[in-house]
Protein backbone atom coordinates (compact mmCIF):
# COMPACT_ATOMS: atom_id res chain seq x y z
CA UNK A 1 0.00 0.00 0.00
CA UNK A 2 1.33 3.41 -0.91
CA UNK A 3 1.61 6.24 1.57
CA UNK A 4 -1.10 8.07 -0.38
CA UNK A 5 -3.50 5.10 -0.13
CA UNK A 6 -2.69 4.72 3.57
CA UNK A 7 -3.47 8.42 4.16
CA UNK A 8 -6.71 8.09 2.19
CA UNK A 9 -7.78 5.09 4.27
CA UNK A 10 -7.01 6.95 7.47
CA UNK A 11 -9.04 9.95 6.28
CA UNK A 12 -12.01 7.69 5.49
CA UNK A 13 -11.81 5.74 8.74
CA UNK A 14 -11.58 8.98 10.73
CA UNK A 15 -14.61 10.36 8.88
CA UNK A 16 -16.61 7.21 9.61
CA UNK A 17 -15.76 7.58 13.31
CA UNK A 18 -16.81 11.27 13.28
CA UNK A 19 -20.09 10.17 11.67
CA UNK A 20 -20.85 13.54 10.04
CA UNK A 21 -23.30 12.92 7.18
CA UNK A 22 -22.20 16.07 5.33
CA UNK A 23 -18.68 14.65 5.19
CA UNK A 24 -19.61 11.04 4.50
CA UNK A 25 -22.06 11.67 1.66
CA UNK A 26 -19.33 12.50 -0.88
CA UNK A 27 -16.49 10.61 0.75
CA UNK A 28 -18.13 7.21 0.29
CA UNK A 29 -18.41 7.85 -3.45
CA UNK A 30 -14.71 8.77 -3.48
CA UNK A 31 -13.94 5.47 -1.77
CA UNK A 32 -15.80 3.48 -4.43
CA UNK A 33 -14.15 5.41 -7.25
CA UNK A 34 -10.59 5.71 -5.92
CA UNK A 35 -9.73 2.92 -3.46
CA UNK A 36 -7.00 0.54 -4.59
CA UNK A 37 -8.57 -2.54 -2.99
CA UNK A 38 -12.12 -3.64 -3.79
CA UNK A 39 -12.67 -5.47 -0.49
CA UNK A 40 -11.80 -2.43 1.62
CA UNK A 41 -14.03 -0.18 -0.51
CA UNK A 42 -16.81 -2.76 -0.24
CA UNK A 43 -16.43 -2.93 3.56
CA UNK A 44 -16.78 0.86 3.81
CA UNK A 45 -19.91 0.81 1.65
CA UNK A 46 -21.40 -2.10 3.61
CA UNK A 47 -20.88 -0.23 6.87
CA UNK A 48 -22.53 2.95 5.57
CA UNK A 49 -25.59 1.24 4.05
CA UNK A 50 -26.94 1.24 7.62
CA UNK A 51 -26.37 4.96 8.17
CA UNK A 52 -29.20 7.14 9.53
CA UNK A 53 -28.80 9.60 6.62
CA UNK A 54 -30.60 8.55 3.44
CA UNK A 55 -28.03 10.45 1.39
CA UNK A 56 -25.16 8.49 2.94
CA UNK A 57 -27.06 5.18 2.62
CA UNK A 58 -27.89 5.89 -1.00
CA UNK A 59 -24.34 6.81 -1.93
CA UNK A 60 -22.99 3.77 -0.11
CA UNK A 61 -25.26 1.52 -2.18
CA UNK A 62 -24.31 3.40 -5.34
CA UNK A 63 -20.70 2.64 -4.44
CA UNK A 64 -21.35 -1.07 -5.00
CA UNK A 65 -22.07 -0.36 -8.65
CA UNK A 66 -18.84 1.60 -9.00
CA UNK A 67 -16.87 -1.21 -7.36
CA UNK A 68 -18.47 -3.79 -9.65
CA UNK A 69 -17.54 -1.71 -12.69
CA UNK A 70 -13.97 -0.96 -11.53
CA UNK A 71 -12.97 -4.34 -10.12
CA UNK A 72 -15.43 -6.83 -11.61
CA UNK A 73 -16.22 -8.30 -8.23
CA UNK A 74 -18.24 -7.97 -5.04
CA UNK A 75 -19.02 -10.48 -2.31
CA UNK A 76 -22.57 -11.65 -3.08
CA UNK A 77 -23.02 -12.91 0.49
CA UNK A 78 -22.54 -9.36 1.79
CA UNK A 79 -23.81 -7.13 -0.99
CA UNK A 80 -26.75 -8.72 -2.79
CA UNK A 81 -29.22 -8.49 0.08
CA UNK A 82 -28.14 -4.91 0.85
CA UNK A 83 -28.89 -3.81 -2.70
CA UNK A 84 -32.16 -5.77 -2.67
CA UNK A 85 -33.16 -4.05 0.56
CA UNK A 86 -32.13 -0.61 -0.75
CA UNK A 87 -34.32 -1.10 -3.84
CA UNK A 88 -37.27 -1.01 -1.38
CA UNK A 89 -35.96 1.60 1.06
CA UNK A 90 -38.42 4.17 2.38
CA UNK A 91 -36.25 6.92 0.87
CA UNK A 92 -36.73 7.68 -2.81
CA UNK A 93 -33.09 8.79 -3.00
CA UNK A 94 -31.85 5.45 -1.69
CA UNK A 95 -34.12 3.57 -4.11
CA UNK A 96 -32.82 5.61 -7.07
CA UNK A 97 -29.19 5.03 -6.11
CA UNK A 98 -29.91 1.32 -5.58
CA UNK A 99 -31.46 1.11 -9.05
CA UNK A 100 -28.32 2.60 -10.57
CA UNK A 101 -26.12 0.23 -8.58
CA UNK A 102 -28.27 -2.77 -9.50
CA UNK A 103 -27.99 -1.93 -13.20
CA UNK A 104 -24.18 -1.76 -12.97
CA UNK A 105 -23.98 -4.95 -10.93
CA UNK A 106 -26.26 -6.78 -13.36
CA UNK A 107 -24.12 -5.58 -16.26
CA UNK A 108 -20.69 -6.27 -14.80
CA UNK A 109 -21.35 -9.25 -12.51
CA UNK A 110 -24.45 -10.83 -14.10
CA UNK A 111 -26.40 -10.79 -10.85
CA UNK A 112 -30.15 -10.25 -10.91
CA UNK A 113 -32.37 -8.23 -8.61
CA UNK A 114 -36.10 -8.18 -7.99
CA UNK A 115 -37.67 -4.82 -8.76
CA UNK A 116 -40.85 -3.49 -7.23
CA UNK A 117 -43.77 -3.45 -9.64
CA UNK A 118 -45.45 -0.58 -7.80
N, C-alpha and C positions, 0 to 999 in steps of 0.2 A: 504494500500500500504506500502510495506517495505521501509526502508531507501535506500536500494540498488536499488529497482525499481524506486524510486523517483529520485535518482542520475542519473540513466540510462535515464530516461525521460528528465531530464534537459540537459544532454549531447546531446541527439538527438535534442531537440528543439533549443539548442544553435547552433548546426551544421547546422540545416536548416536555421537559421537566417544568419549564415556566408556564406552559399550558395557556398561552395567550393566543386566542383564535385569530386575531389580526395578523399575528406573525406566522402562525401555522398554515393559514389558508393558501398562501403562495409557496411557502417553503416545501410543503409536501409534493407539490407539482415539480419543483426543482429537484427533489430527491428522485422522483421517477424518471426525470429527463436527463439527469447528470450523474447519478451514482455509478460507480464502477462495478459494483457487485449486485446482481439481481436479487439475491436472497436477503441482503440487508435492506435494499429499497422496498422489497415486498414486506419485510417485517415492520418497517416504519408505516407503510400504508395499512397493513393489518391492524396495527395498534390504533391508528387514527380513524378507522372506520367506526369506532365506538365513541367518537368524540361527541360532546354535547352540542357543538355548533354544526348545523347542517352544511354550511359552506366547507368546513374542514372535512366532514364525513364525505361529502360529494367529491371533493378534490382527491381525497385518499382513494376512493373507489376508481375515479378517473385514472389515477396513477397506475392501477393494475393494467389498464389498456396500454399505457405507454411502456410499461415493463414488458408486456407481451410482444409489442412491436419491436422494442430495442433488443431484447435478449432471446425471444422465441421460447420463453418458458415462464411458468408460474407453478406453484404447488397447488394442484387441484383440491387436495384435502384441506387446505387453508382458505383458498380464495374463492372457489366456486360458490359455496353457500353465502359468502359475504356479498358477492355480486348479485346473486339471486335475491337475497334479502333487500339489498339496496334498490333493486328494480321495483320494489313494493314499499319503499320507505314513505313515511307520511309527508316528507318534504319533496316538493316538485323539483327543486334543484338537485337533490340527491338522486332522484329517479332519472333525471335528464343526464346527469354525469354517469350513472350506472348504465344507461342505454348506450352511451358513447363507448364506455369501457367494454361492454358486452359485444358490441360490433367488432371492436379491435381484437378481442380475445377469440371470438368466433373465426375471424379472418386468419389470425396468425397462429392459433393453437387448435383450431377445429373443435372447440368446445361448443355446446349448445345450451341455451338458456330459455326458460319459460317466460313468456311475456304476458302481461295482463291484457285481457281482451276488453277491459272497460275503458 
